[in-house]
Amino acid sequence: SVAALAQSRANLKQAELNLSYTNVTAPVDGISGRFQFSEGALVAANTSLLTTLAQINPIWVRFSFSDNELKQLGGALNEKNVQEVSIILSDGNEYAKKGKINFAASEINPTLGTQELRATFENNERQILPGQFVRVRVTTGKKDGVFVLPQLAVLNSDQGKFVFVVNEKNQATPRPVMTGEWKGKDWVILGGLQAGDKVIIDNLIKVRPGMPVTNMPNFKK
């Protein structure tokens, strides 16, 4: 009868629906961990953890910078002032893909004194696994035509900062310079030096204008 056919169709749809419940579809691409239940075990909805799924591609890398490190980088970091993020693997090689900041805490963690950040990386070949430790390098900007000098090589006077350079007569000569930010233990020199200048960086307490010196070029561009 028509009623029996309709009931059979309804039963079929219900059976198909029940069958679909036996497949659990992951919302993200990843790899699963160890199964918590064997095949045929009875599980209940929302109470039984079947397995743990880890997203692999893209993968997130969590890291943090101390307050002092942030000062050297020019302040707190965010998605706008970080140009790229690189990671160094445990073997010392740099990972081929560059990352992007996708989270930056808006405040310093009062317990750790750090700003927490997170970057996302492509991981098609699964070189990075969840829980793996890596070193992070952040690029906040690039400058061309600047020099880096040890902080001790940059002196102060009433007219501003200066360094001692060696002239063509191998004599110490003061040279005014324009400094930028600190990079670790170094000053970034934005102006006042030319490629090939010889800068005195040692024994500055003994150096006087016009005194003869031994040339030891040792600055980085």
C-alpha angles and dihedrals in degrees: 000000000000092000092052091049091051090049091050091051091050090050090050093052090048091050091049089050092050090049091053089058089065090068118072111200117204116231092218138036113260147102127282127230129221115326113247094205134042123232112286096022117138115248132179127220116263093359106070122069107213098185142319119262119207120198109231107173115068096019128197123228117200120203142147142213127217122238091255092050090051091053090055089052093051101262140308116353129233142158092281103050098041110084098186143345124221129189130208115214125222092265091059095253122126117244110249097230125071120224136219129220110250098169134028123175113239093220142034116264101247093209099049100024091228140118111234118222139175131203132190124223135186109248106179094147094044094236090147121058130193112271093024118138119229137165118246128216120191125200114204097170146337128230127193125208096022131121134217121221133176111263091240090061092061113080133189131233137165088270095050137264123344143167134211115248129185114244128208090276092055091250128138112253126181114236124190113230137188113230130205127188131325119263106196104299094346138087120228106228111212098178145005099058132087131201107274097029113139112225125197110228104162135065091008092159087071097045120107129176111273097014117133116254139182114249115244109160108200111150127118128225 
